[in-house]
Amino acid sequence: MLLECRNINFRYPGNEALLFQELSLVIDTPGFHALFGPSGVGKSSLAKIISGQLTAEQGAVRYHNDGRVLYGYNLERLPGWSSVGRHLERVTPAHHRSLKEALIEAFGLAEVMDRHFSRLSLGQQNRINLLRYLVQDFNALIMDESLANVDEKTREQILLTIKEMFPDALFLYISHNVVEVAAFCRQILVLRGLHKMPRVVTVQGQDRMKGREIDRQGLQQTMLEIMNAA
Ligand SMILES: Nc1ncnc2c1ncn2[C@@H]1O[C@H](COP(=O)(O)OP(=O)(O)OP(=O)(O)O)[C@@H](O)[C@H]1O
């Protein structure tokens, strides 16, 4: 077991209805895992419970050896008092300086390092946000729509790079892009509406890696299974 949520009950303050009732899931392996499901079903809320930003009324979240779980999402904004390059320097531990440089190159961000966050495009802002989590020490990173507004080809390059550079980390990738989650993720955890049982259905993904072609028929099959589960 790498990550386990057991019998989670959760409701937002002031709400009578539970958002999660006895929700359980287990992730056994590192790599890319998707959290997929319709808008409003609770993906971000569950991500915040897993990362400790929200507390469940009941139940437990356990991460193997109490590893560090980070949560990044696409609407985060950096303050404007310095360039994005300076911001990244501040959050990067000394032992990850070369990692930071490699990620800046791979994410196509070298030419924006002197600019201020608010002057970047949404896709550039989201890549900077993601990068600032990747340079920290972590065991698991939740990427909540972290590549929104980034073009498809760059997203593909970024996902393949992350998978190659962080083979031992666990990634929980939240996205509405069914083709992408089917192609790149090892498992897709489909979160279903409150009245559906089981609440989470796991579908095996194609887990695409750098230099390995995707099996088109397998991809179609995975997409079908995801849509049937949702
Ligand atoms: N701070 C809050 N207070 C009260 N209710 C909230 C709060 N944040 C979210 N909700 C409600 O909880 C439910 C789940 O929201 P959540 O953002 O987790 O869904 P999601 O699956 O991530 O949606 P999306 O795909 O649209 O981002 C929604 O009905 C939402 O209105």
The ligand as an ORCA input file, in Angstrom:
! r2SCAN-3c Opt
* xyz 0 1
  N     -15.519     25.525      0.094
  C     -16.656     24.880     -0.208
  N     -17.740     25.003      0.564
  C     -18.897     24.355      0.293
  N     -19.037     23.512     -0.742
  C     -17.981     23.339     -1.562
  C     -16.732     24.001     -1.329
  N     -15.858     23.628     -2.311
  C     -16.530     22.773     -3.097
  N     -17.801     22.596     -2.653
  C     -18.818     21.706     -3.241
  O     -18.341     20.366     -3.143
  C     -18.670     19.647     -4.321
  C     -17.414     19.045     -4.923
  O     -16.558     20.106     -5.366
  P     -15.124     19.795     -5.971
  O     -14.490     21.102     -6.302
  O     -14.401     18.882     -5.064
  O     -15.521     18.991     -7.309
  P     -14.633     18.571     -8.565
  O     -15.005     17.157     -8.891
  O     -13.200     18.856     -8.302
  O     -15.221     19.542     -9.687
  P     -14.556     20.168    -11.028
  O     -14.265     19.014    -11.944
  O     -15.657     21.054    -11.541
  O     -13.338     20.942    -10.608
  C     -19.402     20.622     -5.248
  O     -20.790     20.411     -5.116
  C     -19.023     21.985     -4.709
  O     -20.039     22.905     -4.928
*
